[in-house]
Amino acid sequence: MTSSSFDFNVHNYSNEELEDLLGLQKSYSVNDIMTNKQKLCIQLASAPSSTQVQSQMSEFLDAASKCLIAAVAKGATKAHDIYFDSVHNFPNNTVIPGSAADGHFVIADAYRMTPLENYENLGGLKIGEYGAPPGKINPIKYSTIVSSINIDSRFRPNYYNSKSTDLHITLPERIDNIVSYRVGSIEIPFYAIYSVSELNGNNAIQILWGTAAGAYTHTFTIVIPDGNYYTTADVTNVVASASIEKTINTILDSNTGAGGLSGLLNFHIDQISGKSVFSQPAGAATPIYFKVIANVRSNGTPNYDAPLLSFLGWNLGFRNAEYISNNNGSLHFGAVVSEALVAFKATSYIFIAIDDYNNSVNDYYSAVFSDSFAINNVITRVNVGVLREISEASSTQLNRQRNFFGPVNIQKLRITLYDNFGRIVDLNNMDWNMELIFECVYG
């Protein structure tokens, strides 16, 4: 269906035509109108039409039901059809008509007994409230209730053959008539995500060198052990980490022998600029000419197809693939300095993606740049600090809720954590947990 093939102006239809559209029989009631409208909304949510058309059709069905409800109300003559006055000044003891037949009077709940056509809550929710008050819900006029479930990766099935950051969950009971759900709280051990990792391919940098300009006769690949590293500038944020400067120099010093770099080259981080510097120590026996290869994996082979920001060199501040030392003559010691500052951080944020196997929803996260990574089913982005644990009951980010076009049922979930490269996060056999809060139609 397209928006041009259907007239969405309800005033262009007679009541009889609206009755036919909603599939109503003569002598129908308000409940019949709302029931048929709900069925149409559910069918609409699963139809292969655009979000714009679904939204227009939902508004049309809402307007059509209002017209028919008004017609029913106009024809009602019995006093007990309206339980409360028009300005909602509810009496304290309103007796449900017919409830005295067995000698017992039943006092009506003011909000539950309010006819739908006479009450419409437009106030919305206050911060911290859950569930929706009586009024319009997507756009069916029903009350809603909330329920929550705790998801802990420690209790996942097939624990030893699965990844804690890619959970496949089957709920013990299906949750029905869900109109929305949100992430209530999150606890993730961010310190378990290594800033240097063989799995991610950002653990190596290569040195080519020789004693004559342009003649690089020796090659040495510096391979950093997996883990979290700090610079001398961010030493206050250390949590079970090692100095990257000390680690690289230890590896360089271990390259001994006739063709080794021990005593010929060292690495340090400039304390003023925060940039990386490969240079010869002042007491070096002889000047060397060297080349730094930043786009290399641990196997020692340069990779010119992968983005530079996925290599160790990027973390060390090098923004190009190759660098040549700036020797000025054969008796001068050369150096290579990075363009950017050293920054060792596993990821700046984590995406939480939840696949609930429903399509009647707007996937509002998308990639802005063509070279960035598009991830499906993202419900929220969690901002993280340096080497700490995320433990949030609330957040400053834009949204953590998913709203459906109509009520849906959920029993299976796939919950995945992604880093800023679009890779599934590796927590190195650590676990995490979260709470999901569901809002369901209560009919």
N, C-alpha and C positions, 0 to 999 in steps of 0.2 A: 504493500500500500504506500502511496505517496501522498503528500499533503495536498496536491492539486486534484486528486481524484475523489476527495470527500469534503463535504461542506461541514466545517466544524462550528458553524454559527447555530446554536441551539434554537434561536428565535425564528429560524427559517423552517422549523418543523412543528407540526401539530402534535397534541398530546397523543393521539392515536399512532402517529408515526414513531414517536419516542417509545411508546409501549411496545410496538413491534420490534424496534431496535434492541430493547432490553429483554425481549421474549416474555412479556407479561401477559397473563390471562386476565379476563374481566374479574372484577371484585377483588383485585389484588390489594395487599396491605403494604405498609411502610417496610416491614421485614422482607416481603417479597422483592421490593425494589432494591433494597440493599444487598440481598442474597444474589440476585441476578447480576447486579453491578459488580459484585466481588468476583463472580465467576468470569465475567468478561475481562476484568482487570488481570486475573491470573492467566487467561488465554493470551491477553495482549503482551504480558511480560515474556512469554515463551515464543511469541511470533517473531519471524525474521525481518523485523522492520527497524528503521533507524530510531535513535534516541529521541530525535525531534518529533517524529510521528507518534511515538509512544506517549510522549509528554502531551501533545495536542489531543490525542484520543482520551487520555486520562482526564484532562480538563473538560472535554466534551461530555464524557460519561458522568462526571461530577455535576456539571450544569444540568444535564438531562434528568438525573435523579432528583435534583433540587426542584425542578419544575413539576415532576410527577408527585413528589412528596407534598409540595404546596397544594396541588390539586386534591390529594387525598385529605389533607388537613382541612381544606375549605369545605369539603363535603361531610366532615365528621360533625355529629350533632350531640353525641353523648358526652356528659360532663366528665366521665372518667377517662376519656381519651387524652386529656391534658391533666397531668397530675400537679403542675405547679403554675404559678402566675407568670405572665410574660416577662417580667423584669427579674425573675429568678429570686424572689424573696421567699425561700422555701419555708413552709410551716414546720414547727418542731415535731408534730405528731401527725404525719400524713398516713392514713390507713389505706392499704392496697384494696381496691374494690373487690368484693366477693370473698375477702379473707376471713370474714366473720361467720362463714357458713357452719363451721364446727365449733363455734363458741370461743375461738381464739382470734385475737386481732394481731395482724402482722404490720409492723411499722416499716415503711419504705425507706430504703437508702436513697437520700436525695439525689445523689449524682448518678447512681445506677438506674433509677427510675425516670430520669429526665428523657423525654422524647427527643430523638436525634434532631428533628427539625427545629426544636426550640432551644437547643443549647449548642453553642460552638465556642470552644476555648481557643482564644487567639493569643494568650499570654506567653505560650512557649514554656521552656524549662529554665530553671535557675541553675547556676553552676553547681555541680555536685549532685544534682537530682538525676535519677535513673527512671526510665519508663516515660510514657507520654500520658498526659491527662486526657479525659474524655474529649474527643474532638476529631479533627481530620488526620488520618494516618494513611498516607500513600495511595490514594486519598480516601480510603475507606474509613467511615466513622465508627471506630471501635476503641475500646480501652486496650491498653497493653500492659504486660507484666515483664519483668526482667529475671533472668537466671544467669548464673556464671559457672564456668568450668575452669579448673586449674590444669594446666598442661606442663608436665615436668619431663624433660627428656630422659631422666634416669629410669623412668618406668616404661620406656618404649619397648615394644616387642622386638625380638631378634636383636638384642642390645649389641652383641659383639660383631655383628655383620651389618650394622647400619651406622649412619652418621647422625650425631645429635643435632646438627644444624639443618637436616633435611628429613623432617618427620612425616611419616605416613600414618594417620590416625583414623581409627574407626571408633566412633563414640558408642558406648554400651547401649544407649537409647537414642533414637532419632529425635531431633528438636524440630518441632513443627511451627509453621506460621511465623517465621522470623521476618521482621521488617528491617532490622539493622543489627549489627554487632560491632563492638569496639574492643580495642586492647586496653584492659584495665590497669595492669601492672606488668613490669618486665624486670627480670634479673639475669644479667649476662656477665660472665667473668671475662671482661675484655682483655685482661692481662694474659689470657691463654692464647690470644691471637698473636703469633710471632711476626715481628716486623721484618725479619730476615728468614726466608724459608726456601728450602730446596723445592718444595711442592709448587710454590709460586714462581720459582725461577729468578729470584732477586737476591742471590747469595754469592755472586762472583763478579770480579773485575780483573782485567788482564793487563800485564806490563810486557811490552816488547822493548828490547834494549840492545845496544852495541857500543863500541868505542869509537866508531866513525859515523859522521852525519849521514843519515838515510840508510845505514846498513844495520838492520836490527837482526843480530845473529842469535839472540837468546829470547825465549818466551817463558813467562811465569804467570800462571792463573791463580789469583788469590781467591780462595773459597772460604767463606765465612760460615761457621757452624750455625745451625738453626737456633733462633732465640730472639730475645728482645735486647736492644742495645741503646745506650744513651750517649749523648755528646757531653763534653765538659760544660756546655752552656745550660743543659737541662738536668744536671745531676740531682737536683732536688726532687725530681719525679721518678727516681729509680725505684723499681720494685723487682728484686731478684734479677737485675740486668748487669751487663758488662759494658765497659767503655769500648766503643767502636774504634777509637784511635789506638788504644792499647792492643786490641785484638789484631788489627791489620799490621801493626809494627811487629808483633810477635810472629805472625806468619811470614813477613818479609825476612826477619832475622833467621827463621828456620830454613830459608833457601840458601844453604851453604854450598861450598865447593867452588870449583874453578869458574863455572858459569852461573853462580848464584848471586842474588841481590843483597845478601847479608852484608851490612856495613856500607853499601853503595846507595841505598834509597830508603827513605822513611816517609811516613804519612803523619800529618798533624792537622788539627782544625784551628784556624786563626782565631784567637780569642777576641779580636775586635770586630772582624767582618763576619765571623761564623762560617767561613767558606773552607772547603777542603783544599789541601796543598800536598802534592807529591813533590818531594825535592831531595837533593843529596845532602847528607849531613856535612857539617863544616870540616870534619876530619876525614872525609872520604879520600882514599888513596889516589883515585884518578877520576876525571870527569867522564860521564857517560851520556850518550844520547838515548832518550827513551820515549816511548809512545804509550799512552793510556787508552785502552779499548773499553768503553763503557757498556756496549751492547753485547755482552757475552754471558753465556750460561756456564754452569759448573763443568760442563764437558770441554770447555775451552774453545768452542766454536762460536764466532760472532753470528748474531742473528739480525739481519737488516729488515726483516718483515714485521717483527713484533714491535709494538710501540715502545719508545725509549723509556716511558715512565714505568714500565714493568720490570726494569733492571735495577740492580744494586747501585749502579752509577747515578741514577736519578736521585736516590735517597742521599747520596753523597754530594749532590748539588751539580752534577755534570749534565748539561742539557744538550750535548752533542754526542755522536757515537765515538769519535776519535779525537785525541789531542796529542800534539807533538811538543816536547820540551823546548823551552825558549833559550837554548844554549847560544851564547854570543862568542863564538870562537871555540877552539878546541880546549882552551885552558879555563873556561868558565863553566860553572855548574848551572844546569838548567832546572826549571821547575814547571809544573802544570798546576793551575789554579782553577777551581770550579767557578761557574758563573753565579750559581745560586747557593743558598745556605744549606748546611747539612740538616736534614730532617728525617729522623727515624720514627715513623709512626705507622702501625699496621694498617689502619684505616681511620678516616675522619668521621665516618658515619656508617651505620648498618641499615640496610633495608630489610623489613620483615614482610615477606610475601605469603599470603594465605590463599590457597586454591580450595574453594568450597564447592567446586563443581556445579556452580550456578552461573548462568549467563545474563540474568536480568539485573545487571548492575553496571554502573559507569566506572570503568577503570581510569581513575583520574590522574595517575602518575604516568608521565611520559618523558622521553629524553629530549633535552633542548638542543644539543649539538649532534651532528650527524655521526661523529666518531665516538660518542659516549654509548654506554651500554643500556639498552632498553630491557627492563625486567617486567614480566607480566604479574598481575595479581598483587601488586605492592599495596599494603594497607597503611604503612607508616614508615617514616625514616627516623632513626634514633641517633642523635648526636652524641658522640663519645669523646672523652678526654684522653689523656696520656696515661697508659698503663694503670688502669683502675678498673673497678667493677661497676657495671651499670646496675643501678637498683632504683627504679622509678615507679612511683604510684601515679605520677602525673607528668606532663611534658609541656615544653614551650613550643613544640612544633605545631604546624598548621592543623592537622587532622589525624585522628587515629580511629575513625569510624567508617564503616561501609554500609551504605543505605541501598536497599533493593527497590526496584520499581513496583513490586508487589510481594505478598507473603511467599516465602520459600521454605523448603525443608532441608535440613542438613544432618548428615550422619557421618560423612567422610571428610577429612581435611588433610591437606598437605601444607605444612608450615616450613618455610625455608628462610634462612638468614643469608643475605648477600652482602659482600663488601662493596666499596666504591668502584671496583673494576667489574662488577657483575659476576664475581666468582662466589661459589658457595663457601661460606666462612669455615675455616678449620679451627676448632677449639682445642685441638690436640688432646682428645679423649676426655675433655671436661664437659659438664652438663649445664643446662640453663632452664629457666622456667618462665611462664607467663600466665596471665589470667585473661580469659575472654568473657565479655559480658554480652548476652543476647537479649534483644528486645523482641517480644513475641505478641502477636494479636491474641487477645483474650476474648473469645466470642461467647 
